[in-house]
Amino acid sequence: MSSLSIFRGVAFFEGLSFLILLGIAMPLKYIYGAPHTVEIVGPIHGILFMVYCIYLIVIFREYELPIRSIIEGFVAGILPFGTFAFDIRVRNEIGRQAKS
């Protein structure tokens, strides 16, 4: 399995965990007084975010992406739906590199 495939999988699950944290766990905590949801989802999301950042560096080096790509990738990791959009952008960027 290539590092790009791993990155894409991690990016998907990191983005999904962020949406679950923001859309389900946080409302359950603050509206319904159920802090255990954030205690479960929060660390999972944190680990996925760290792995996402590590693989961001890996693909940056492997595919010799411009420095702006790693910055955009990090920003995408802290925005809702950002990793999904960044995945498309990275695929297109690497596809353009492969054609040239």
Phi and psi in degrees as a GROMACS rama.xvg file:
@    title "Ramachandran Plot"
@    xaxis  label "Phi"
@    yaxis  label "Psi"
@TYPE xy
-77.5644  159.277  SER-2
-64.1877  -30.2267  SER-3
-66.7162  -41.3371  LEU-4
-63.3361  -42.2929  SER-5
-63.8495  -44.5359  ILE-6
-58.8467  -44.1636  PHE-7
-63.443  -40.0746  ARG-8
-65.734  -45.6823  GLY-9
-63.1553  -42.0648  VAL-10
-61.0947  -40.7651  ALA-11
-62.4434  -50.3613  PHE-12
-70.737  -31.6676  PHE-13
-65.2292  -45.8897  GLU-14
-63.1322  -41.3667  GLY-15
-64.4067  -43.8346  LEU-16
-64.7264  -34.5481  SER-17
-65.7204  -43.2704  PHE-18
-66.0286  -38.0846  LEU-19
-65.1671  -41.9457  ILE-20
-61.9427  -48.4059  LEU-21
-74.4785  -38.8393  LEU-22
-91.8382  -21.8651  GLY-23
-121.17  -56.4836  ILE-24
-65.4471  -46.23  ALA-25
-64.9073  -46.2828  MET-26
-60.6222  -38.2196  PRO-27
-62.7478  -37.3128  LEU-28
-68.4667  -49.9801  LYS-29
-87.823  -27.0306  TYR-30
-92.2472  -41.6361  ILE-31
-108.27  2.86735  TYR-32
65.4773  39.6922  GLY-33
-116.107  77.9491  ALA-34
-69.2123  -17.5893  PRO-35
-63.7411  -25.1471  HIS-36
-65.6563  -42.312  THR-37
-70.4636  -33.5074  VAL-38
-65.0598  -24.6714  GLU-39
-91.1767  -52.4337  ILE-40
-72.4966  -35.4448  VAL-41
-56.7651  -53.7788  GLY-42
-64.0143  -35.7411  PRO-43
-61.6203  -46.7685  ILE-44
-62.3824  -40.8236  HIS-45
-60.9416  -43.6878  GLY-46
-64.9983  -44.4274  ILE-47
-62.6949  -36.8689  LEU-48
-64.9292  -41.1916  PHE-49
-64.9376  -42.5163  MET-50
-64.9011  -39.5012  VAL-51
-57.7792  -46.7282  TYR-52
-64.2558  -39.3449  CYS-53
-63.19  -47.4442  ILE-54
-70.815  -24.617  TYR-55
-61.7987  -44.1795  LEU-56
-66.3217  -40.4181  ILE-57
-59.9286  -50.4638  VAL-58
-70.9995  -30.8192  ILE-59
-58.0549  -45.9315  PHE-60
-74.5282  -44.0018  ARG-61
-64.4597  -41.9149  GLU-62
-100.386  6.06199  TYR-63
49.6968  52.4378  GLU-64
-76.1519  154.851  LEU-65
-64.7591  155.242  PRO-66
-58.3274  -32.1039  ILE-67
-63.0999  -26.864  ARG-68
-65.7221  -41.5278  SER-69
-69.4267  -35.4196  ILE-70
-67.0734  -46.5913  ILE-71
-62.2367  -37.5527  GLU-72
-64.8779  -40.7774  GLY-73
-66.0069  -45.4758  PHE-74
-61.8335  -40.1435  VAL-75
-60.3378  -33.449  ALA-76
-68.9419  -18.6522  GLY-77
-107.178  6.55783  ILE-78
-112.396  138.112  LEU-79
-58.338  135.823  PRO-80
67.8119  0.983891  PHE-81
-64.2043  -41.432  GLY-82
-67.2325  -30.1881  THR-83
-67.4617  -43.94  PHE-84
-68.0159  -40.1912  ALA-85
-66.0996  -35.5923  PHE-86
-58.0869  -45.3067  ASP-87
-62.2799  -43.3662  ILE-88
-63.519  -43.7257  ARG-89
-65.8677  -42.9262  VAL-90
-57.3264  -45.4128  ARG-91
-64.821  -42.3458  ASN-92
-62.2918  -45.7814  GLU-93
-70.1346  -34.67  ILE-94
-63.6666  -39.7485  GLY-95
-65.259  -38.8723  ARG-96
-63.4786  -40.1099  GLN-97
-67.5179  -32.1335  ALA-98
-76.1419  -25.549  LYS-99
